[in-house]
Amino acid sequence: MSAEDLENYEADVELSLYKEFRDVVSQFSYVVETERRFYLANAVELIPHNTDGEVYFELRMSDAWVWDVHRPARFVRYVRVITFKDVNIEELDKPDLRLP
């Protein structure tokens, strides 16, 4: 496999992942970003911990989707992340589905 073939394969996989994201994002309430992963979730809990002056975060998510090209299944029932880095949590706008 040439370098160009590998680049094309990676581009195709990323495009496929983006299309999947676009198709499922409306099913979720939150976008969560850590230093290692990007998640969509319907429930998020961020718990700060302080141990001997070191602050870290425990992040709990349920009913989640993980942006990861290497995962065969991206839908996850429960996710727990421990991190010393920043965590970004955004609540998604839900369109009003009521008919006029």
ZIURTA-V893700 format. One record per backbone hydrogen bond with DSSP energy under -0.5 kcal/mol. CO is the residue of the C=O (numbers start at 1). NH is the residue of the N-H. If there is no record, write none. Layout:
# ZIURTA-V893700
CO;NH
CO;NH
This chain:
# ZIURTA-V893700
2;6
3;7
4;8
5;9
6;10
7;11
8;12
9;13
10;14
11;15
12;16
13;17
14;18
15;19
16;20
17;21
18;22
19;23
20;24
21;25
24;27
25;28
29;92
30;41
31;90
32;39
33;88
37;34
38;67
39;32
40;65
41;29
41;30
43;62
45;47
45;60
46;48
47;58
49;56
50;52
51;54
53;55
54;51
56;49
57;59
57;83
58;47
58;60
59;81
60;45
61;79
62;42
62;43
63;42
64;76
65;40
66;68
67;38
68;71
74;66
76;64
77;63
79;61
81;59
83;57
87;89
88;33
90;31
93;95
95;97
